Amino acid sequence: MIAIRAAEASDAAAIAAIYAPFVIGGTVSFETEAPDTRAMRARIAASDGYYPWLVATNGGEGGGGVLGYAYAGRWRDRPAYRYVVETSIYMAGEAQQRGTGRLLYEALIDTLRAQGFTQAIGVLALPNDASITLHEQMGFRRAGVYREVGYKFGRWIDVGYWQCQLNDSAMPPVEPRAFKDVGVVRA
């Protein structure tokens, strides 16, 4: 049974292990050195209870092993962008193509909607058909492509932006609520 819950500091090692192959062996991430457990723990803590970090586990006693994680963060630093988030999802190799990523991403999107964010932005290194399919199944639509903006493994990589409207843009805007006040939401 798959369980979706808020990530905890104790998940940092599993999250780092899931992310490392994407950094070391692929172009999905533009990082060039895989962050360790301490760095992942710091990233989770840096969300300060405001932005969600979620994990999918295989259930079982003790919460089961982490199969993947998804999170949202600030899209840009300027205050006027505070209603918009950037989303990311990474799944362990054995959990890919089994529907777990969709369940996890649905929970993230539902949570962001409940928090009151207006837009989610997915940033995808291209080509990446599996990620494009997942994003479009979640209601994201292609917003644009930046050509040859990342250089990794001896080649230039395009980056695509996918955008999902989470909530209507109210006038005046309503401030999003903190994740710690909303919790994990599943519609």
C-alpha positions as CSV (number, residue, x, y, z in Angstrom):
1,M,0.0,0.0,0.0
2,I,1.4,3.4,-1.0
3,A,1.3,6.1,1.7
4,I,1.9,9.8,1.1
5,R,3.1,12.0,4.0
6,A,5.1,15.1,4.8
7,A,8.8,14.5,4.5
8,E,10.8,14.5,7.8
9,A,14.4,15.2,8.5
10,S,14.9,11.4,8.9
11,D,13.9,10.9,5.2
12,A,16.9,13.0,4.1
13,A,19.2,10.0,3.4
14,A,16.6,8.2,1.3
15,I,15.8,11.4,-0.6
16,A,19.5,12.0,-1.3
17,A,19.8,8.4,-2.5
18,I,16.8,8.8,-4.9
19,Y,18.1,12.1,-6.2
20,A,21.8,11.1,-6.7
21,P,21.4,9.0,-9.9
22,F,19.6,12.0,-11.6
23,V,22.5,14.2,-10.8
24,I,25.4,11.8,-11.5
25,G,24.0,10.0,-14.5
26,G,21.6,12.2,-16.2
27,T,20.6,15.6,-17.4
28,V,17.3,15.9,-15.6
29,S,19.0,17.9,-12.8
30,F,21.5,20.6,-13.6
31,E,23.4,20.0,-10.4
32,T,26.8,18.4,-11.0
33,E,27.5,17.0,-7.6
34,A,24.9,15.0,-5.7
35,P,23.9,16.5,-2.4
36,D,24.4,14.4,0.7
37,T,22.1,13.6,3.6
38,R,23.1,16.8,5.4
39,A,22.4,19.0,2.4
40,M,19.0,17.4,1.8
41,R,18.1,17.8,5.5
42,A,19.0,21.5,5.1
43,R,16.8,21.8,2.0
44,I,13.8,20.3,3.8
45,A,14.4,22.6,6.8
46,A,14.8,25.6,4.5
47,S,11.1,25.3,3.5
48,D,10.5,26.4,7.1
49,G,7.1,24.8,7.2
50,Y,5.9,27.0,4.4
51,Y,6.5,25.0,1.2
52,P,5.6,21.3,1.1
53,W,8.0,18.4,0.9
54,L,6.2,15.1,0.5
55,V,7.3,11.5,0.3
56,A,5.6,8.4,-1.1
57,T,6.4,5.2,1.0
58,N,5.5,1.6,0.5
59,G,3.6,1.7,3.8
60,G,4.3,-1.2,6.1
61,E,5.5,-1.0,9.7
62,G,7.6,2.1,10.5
63,G,6.3,3.9,7.5
64,G,8.0,1.8,4.9
65,G,10.8,2.8,2.5
66,V,10.7,6.1,0.6
67,L,9.8,5.5,-3.1
68,G,9.9,9.1,-4.2
69,Y,9.6,12.7,-3.1
70,A,8.0,15.8,-4.5
71,Y,8.3,19.4,-3.3
72,A,7.5,22.9,-4.1
73,G,9.6,26.0,-3.5
74,R,9.7,29.7,-4.3
75,W,9.6,30.3,-8.0
76,R,11.5,33.6,-7.9
77,D,12.9,35.7,-5.1
78,R,10.9,38.9,-5.8
79,P,7.9,39.4,-3.4
80,A,5.4,39.9,-6.3
81,Y,6.0,36.2,-7.2
82,R,5.0,34.8,-3.8
83,Y,1.7,33.4,-5.1
84,V,3.6,31.0,-7.5
85,V,5.6,27.9,-6.8
86,E,8.0,25.7,-8.7
87,T,7.4,22.0,-8.3
88,S,9.7,19.0,-8.6
89,I,9.3,15.2,-8.3
90,Y,11.9,12.4,-8.2
91,M,11.1,8.7,-8.0
92,A,13.4,5.8,-7.2
93,G,14.2,3.6,-10.2
94,E,12.0,0.7,-9.0
95,A,9.0,3.0,-8.4
96,Q,9.0,4.6,-11.8
97,Q,6.2,3.8,-14.2
98,R,4.0,2.3,-11.5
99,G,1.6,5.1,-10.9
100,T,3.2,6.1,-7.6
101,G,4.6,9.3,-9.0
102,R,1.2,10.4,-10.1
103,L,-0.3,9.8,-6.7
104,L,2.6,11.7,-5.1
105,Y,2.3,14.6,-7.5
106,E,-1.5,14.7,-7.2
107,A,-1.0,15.1,-3.4
108,L,1.5,17.9,-3.9
109,I,-0.8,19.8,-6.4
110,D,-3.9,19.3,-4.1
111,T,-1.9,20.6,-1.1
112,L,-0.7,23.7,-3.1
113,R,-4.3,24.4,-4.1
114,A,-5.4,24.2,-0.5
115,Q,-2.6,26.5,0.6
116,G,-3.9,29.1,-1.9
117,F,-1.0,29.3,-4.4
118,T,-2.2,30.5,-7.8
119,Q,0.2,28.9,-10.2
120,A,2.7,26.0,-10.3
121,I,5.6,26.0,-12.6
122,G,7.4,22.7,-13.7
123,V,10.9,23.2,-15.1
124,L,11.9,20.2,-17.2
125,A,15.2,19.5,-18.9
126,L,14.4,18.4,-22.5
127,P,13.8,15.9,-23.9
128,N,11.9,14.2,-21.1
129,D,8.7,12.5,-22.4
130,A,7.9,10.8,-19.1
131,S,8.0,14.0,-17.2
132,I,6.1,15.9,-19.8
133,T,3.3,13.3,-19.8
134,L,3.1,13.4,-16.0
135,H,2.9,17.2,-15.9
136,E,0.3,17.3,-18.6
137,Q,-1.8,14.6,-16.8
138,M,-1.7,16.9,-13.8
139,G,-3.1,19.9,-15.7
140,F,0.2,21.6,-16.6
141,R,0.4,23.2,-20.0
142,R,3.5,24.1,-22.0
143,A,4.5,27.7,-21.4
144,G,7.8,28.0,-23.2
145,V,11.2,26.6,-23.9
146,Y,14.6,28.2,-23.3
147,R,17.1,26.8,-25.8
148,E,20.6,25.6,-24.8
149,V,20.6,27.1,-21.3
150,G,22.2,24.2,-19.4
151,Y,25.5,22.6,-20.2
152,K,26.2,19.1,-18.7
153,F,28.0,16.0,-19.9
154,G,29.5,17.8,-22.9
155,R,26.2,19.0,-24.4
156,W,23.8,21.9,-24.3
157,I,20.3,21.2,-22.9
158,D,17.0,22.9,-23.5
159,V,14.7,23.7,-20.6
160,G,10.9,23.7,-20.9
161,Y,8.5,25.4,-18.6
162,W,5.1,23.9,-17.9
163,Q,2.4,25.9,-16.0
164,C,-0.6,24.8,-14.0
165,Q,-3.3,27.1,-12.7
166,L,-4.0,26.1,-9.1
167,N,-6.4,28.8,-8.1
168,D,-8.0,31.9,-9.6
169,S,-6.1,35.0,-9.2
170,A,-8.1,37.0,-6.7
171,M,-8.1,40.8,-6.5
172,P,-6.6,41.6,-4.1
173,P,-4.5,38.5,-3.8
174,V,-5.0,36.2,-0.8
175,E,-1.8,35.3,0.9
176,P,-1.0,31.5,0.6
177,R,-1.1,29.6,3.9
178,A,1.9,27.7,5.3
179,F,2.2,24.0,4.7
180,K,2.5,23.4,8.4
181,D,-1.0,24.9,8.8
182,V,-2.6,22.9,5.9
183,G,-0.8,19.5,5.9
184,V,-0.9,16.9,3.2
185,V,-4.2,17.2,1.1
186,R,-5.7,14.6,-1.1
187,A,-8.8,15.7,-3.1
